[in-house]
């Protein structure tokens, strides 16, 4: 039975997956409290022990997260494992009566995401996905502006993530030995069994299909979800993509460059994931801060909304609006036969704003919802649909097909090879949930 929390009760949390991202968000979660981390679990004892030491002497560490889920005194779990473990841990946590904060991407494959939604609903659990843009007020403000028509009709949206991985290739590792304290078989879990390879572990696991969807599900997931939030949509109708490993011949499987085109009812969106150049877009405003920018010229991540009256560039810590210039005068020969040039809407002004990074606010929203039982800002259904957009891009690239997506059925129209990629085989004995 779930503990009924009073307004001043400290929430008891457990961290599952104790790498850098997990520990970073856990600190913000605790700061947003009142909350305590009373337990941690990781297949790598070094990580789990370091978290226990940070959480306090009374916190207990586990090698198997299932032992942690057996505890009745834990209110919620915070899942920060590699992507291929998200679904199983989330479903089992819901079954054990615990609420969940799960990092994005929600799942490794789309079918897993739907199973997570079903588990949250069946067991009446609060499940927040770590797409912290959903707790950023400036994105809500932009959504209101665009849906109100302030910048005119928007028929094209561009999403981009740029980072130069040629500066940081994965090292070659012949005949590697697993580090002490690592349960490699459990790390692999439901994914195929392979010999230990340090490139498939810790931060570089994202370059392998068995554990991740690559750059688009890591960085792109945030911005594709925000694009859908702002445009007031939940799924595209068609998806086509190109990409591959063009330059980074270091053993990775996920692309070092890809581009995806999504067709929605009344607009088209594109995604660019470029690991070969870090510049991204231009259009910089002097003195404005840009997320992960390395110089005064680059804008490596963002979303651009192109309206007939103005363009909005939006990112995690700020946004800018660039009004369309007035139509230039026609030549004297054309002017007599042409209608007068249209002037842009007077209400559209050049402006920009920097804001606070929203992760702490997202944590605070989760903790508040644990008490109130209200739906969180990035509820599991929202998170699932946001991750699905990124996963659809991967499926389109890997099949080479233009895909027609039926969002209600969560399946493709007449494409068996693409439909097969909506799920995956789970390796025994780690097939802990039913897909």
N, C-alpha and C positions, 0 to 999 in steps of 0.2 A: 504494500500500500504506500502511495506517495505521501511524503511528509508535507503537512500544511504549514507554510512559512508565514510568519508574521512580518511586519514591515521592517523590523530591526534584526531579524534572524540572518545570520551569515550563511550564504549559500555554499554548499560543499560540492566541489568540482573535482574531476579527475582528468588528467591529460593522457591521451593515448596517441603515441607518436611524439617523441620528445626531441626532435631536431630543432634547427634554428627558428623556423617559422612558428612551430608550436610553442616554444619557450617565449618568443617575442609576444605573441598574442596572449599567452597565459598571463604575462606580467600586466598587460593592458587590462585584461579581464579582472584581475585581482584589484588593480587600481580603480576600476569602475565600480567595484563592489558595493556593499560588503560581501566578499567572497573569499574562500580559501581553497587552495588545491591540497586535497588530503591524500591523493594517491596518483601514481603515474604508471604507465606500462609502455614498454618498448622491447623489441626483439634484440636490441643492442644495449647491453647492460650499462655501458659507459654513458649513454644518453639518459637512460632512465634514472641512474644514480645521481647524475648531475642535477636533474630536475627535482628529485627528492630532497637533495641538499638545499636547493633554492627554496623549495616549498616549506621546509621546516623539518625538524627532527621527528615529528610525529607522523609525517607523510610516509606511506609505504609504497615501495616500488615492486613491480611485477614484470616477469618476462612474458606472460600469457595474459592478454587483456581479458579473457573470459573469467579469470579469477577475480579481477577487479569488478566485473559486472555482477558477480555473485554477492557483492557487498550491498547491504540494505541501507547503509548510512550515506550513500552518495546520491546527490540530487540530479546531477547532470554530468555528461562526459563531453570532452572537447577532443575531437578527432583531427589529428594533424599528421597522419601517416601518409605514405605514398598513395596515389589515387586508387590503385588496384585493391586496396583494403577498405576504402570508405564505405562501400555498400554493406558488406557483411557486418562490420562493426556497428554501423548505424542501426541496421535492422535488429541485431541482437540486443543492442542497448534499449531500443524501444520495447522489445519483448520483455526486458528485465525491469521495465517501469521507469527508465531514466530518460530525461530530456537530453537533447543533443545539439552541440554546435559543431558543424562539420566544415572543414575548409573546402574551398573549391579546388578543382572541379568536383561537382557533386558525386560523379561516378566515372568509371572507366568506359562503360558502354551505356547506351540509352535505356536498355531494358532494366539495368540495375537501378537507375534513377527512379523509374516508375515503381519498382518494388520498395524503394525507400519511402516514397510518398505513401504508398499503401500501408506500410508498417506504421508510419507516423499517425495516419488517420485511424487505423484499427485500434491502436493502443493509446490514442488521445495524447500524443506527445507533442511538446514544443520542439521543433527542429529548425534551427537557424543555419543557413549556409553562409560561409565566410566571404560573400560578395559584398564588401563593406560599402561600395558605392551606393547601395540601397539606403544607407543611413546618412548620406551626404545631402544637406538641404539644397545646395546649389544645383544638383541634378534635378531635384524636384521643381525648382524654380525654372530651369530650362525647359522641362517637360510642359509646364504650364504655359510658357511663352510660345512654344512651338505648336502645341495643340490649340492655343487661342488664335494662332495665325499671325503672331507679331512679326515674324520675319518672312511672311508669305508662305505659299505652299512649298513643302520640302519633298523633292522627288529623288534626291540622292544623298546618301550618308556614307562617309568614308571612315573606317576604323583602321588604326595602324598600331603596330608594335615593332620597333626597330632596336637592334642591339648587335654590336659587332663581335661575334663569337670567334672570328679569326684571331682575335687577341688572346683567347683563352680556350684552345683546343683541349680535348680530353687526352691525358697521357696514355701511352701504350703501357700495358701491364702484363707481360708474359709470365705465365705460371704463378699467378698471385695466390697468396694464402689469406684465408679469412681471418679477420682480427679476433683476438680473444673476446669472449663474451657476446658473440653474435650467433643467433639462431638463424642460420641462413635458410633452412627449409621453411621455417615459419615466416620469414621475411618474404619469400617467394609466394607463400600462401596458395591462393587459388590459381596463380599464374603458372606457366609451365616450369618444370624442374630443369635447371641449368647449373653448371659448375659456378662457383663463386667468381664474380667479376666485379672489381671495385667500381667500374664505370656504371654498373647497374645498381649502385648503392649510394646512399646519401644524395647530394644535390643533383648528380648527373643521371639519376634514374629517369628523369624526364625525357631523355633522348631515346627511350626504348618503348615500343608499342605494348609490351607486356605489363607495363606499370603506369603509363601516362599517355596522353594524347599530344604531347609536345608543346610548343610555344603557344599554339592557339587555345589550348585548354588551360594553360598556365596563366599567361598574361591576357590573351584575347578573351577569355571567359568573362572577365570583369567588364570589358568595354562593349562586347557584344550584348551582354545582359543590359547594360546601361542604354545602349542604342534602342533595344526593345522597350525599355521602361519609358524613355523620352518620346518615342514614336507611338506609344500606346498599342503595341502589338506583342504577340507571344510566340509566333512561329512563322517561318517563311513558307512559300509555296514551292519554290524550286531552288536548287543549289547546284552550282558548278564550280570546279576548282582546278588549279594547276599548281604543281610544286614538286619538290624533291630535295635530295641531298646533292647540291651542285658543287660545293667547295669544301665542306668540312668532312674530309675523308678520314675520320677518326674513330669509326665504328658505330656512329649514331645511326638510328633508323628513322627518327622523325625528321621532317624537312628542315633545311636551313633557310629555305625561302618558300613561301606559298602565297597564293592569292585566291580569294574565294568571292563569288558573286551570289548574293541572296536576292531573290525576287519576293516582294511582299505585295499586298493589294494595290497600294498606290505609290510605291517607291522602290528603289533598288539600293541595296547596301553592299559595299565591298569591304573585305578584310585583307590587309597586307601584314604578313608576319615575316620579317626580314632579319635574319641572324648574320648578315654579311655586311651591314652598314648601320651605323648608329644615328644617322642624322634625322631621319623621319621627315617631318614637315618644316616649313619656314613660317613666315608670318608672325615673327616675334614682336612683343611689346617691351620696350626698354623698362627695366626694373621689375618686370613680372616674373614670378617664380614658376618653373616648369618641372613636372615630376620626372626624376631620374635624368635630368639634363646634365650633360658633361661640359658644355661650353655656352657661350653667349649666342650661338647660332642654331643649335639643334633643338628639336622638339620630338623626342623619340617615341612618345606614346600619346594617343589621343583619339578623339571622335570629332569629325567635322560634319555639321548639318548645313547643307546648301539650300537656302531659301531664295525665293525670287527677290526679296528685299534685303537680305543680309545673310552672312555666314557666321555660324557660331562654332568656335573651337572649344571643346570641353575636355577637361582632364581631372584627375583625382583631387588636385589641390588648387584648381582655379578654372576660370573660363573667360573667353573674350568674344566680343561681337564686332564684326567688320561689316558695316553697311555697304550695300552695292552703290557704286558711284552713279551719278546721274548719267543718262544716256548722252553720249557726245553729239554735238551738232552734226547734221547730215551735210553733205556737199551741196552746193547751191543747185546743182542739176537735179539731185534726188529730193531736195527739200520741198520743192513745189508739189511733187506727187505723193510725198510720204506724210503720214499723220505726225502731229507734233511729238517730240520726244517725251517719253514718260518720265516723270520725276519720282524718285524713291519716296517711300513713306516717311513723313517728317518725324514720326514717333520713333523710328529706329535710330539710335544713337551709338556712336563708337564708345564702348565701355569695356572694362575688364575688372576682375576681382580675384584675389587669392583667398583661400579658405583653409581651415584646418584639415589635416589628414583624418579620414573618418573612421579608422579602425576602432579607436576607443569608444566612439559613439555607438558603433555597431555592437560592441561588447556590452555596453550599458543597456542597449535595447533588448538584447538577449536576456540579461539578468532581470530586467523589469518584467519581461514577459513570463519568466519562470514564476514570478509572484502573482501577476495579474491573470495569467493564462490567456492573454490576448495573442493574436497572430503576430509573429515577428516581422520585421521589415523585409527580410529575405527568407520567407517561409520556404519549406522544402519544395513545394510546387513551383514557386518562382525560381528557386535555384536549379531545379531539374530542367526547366525550360530554357534557362540561360545556358547551362552546360550543354544541352542538346544542340543548340545552334552551333557551338564550336565543334561538337562531335560530328554533326552533319557535314561540316566543311572537310573534316578528315576523310569521311566515307566517300564524299564526292571526289576528292583528290586521289584516293587509293584505288577507286574503281575506274576513274576516268570518265564517269558517266555524268550527264546532266540528270539530276534526281528530282523527282516530283514527290513531295512530302505531304502525307495526309496526317495532319497534326492530331486529329481526333482519334484515329486508329493507332497513331505513332508507328507508322509503317510507310514504306515506299509503294508507289504505284507500279506494279509490273516490273520489278527489278529484284530477282531472287538473290543475286550476288550482293547487292547492297543490303537487303533485308537480313542476310546472314551475319552482317557486321553490327547489327543492333544488339546482339548478345554475345556470349563467349562461353566456352567450355571451362568448367571449374575443376581444378586438379584435386583429386582425393588425397588425404582426408579433409581438405580445406574447403570443400563444397558446403559451406555452412548455411547458405540460404538457397531458396528455390527461385530460379529465374524462368 
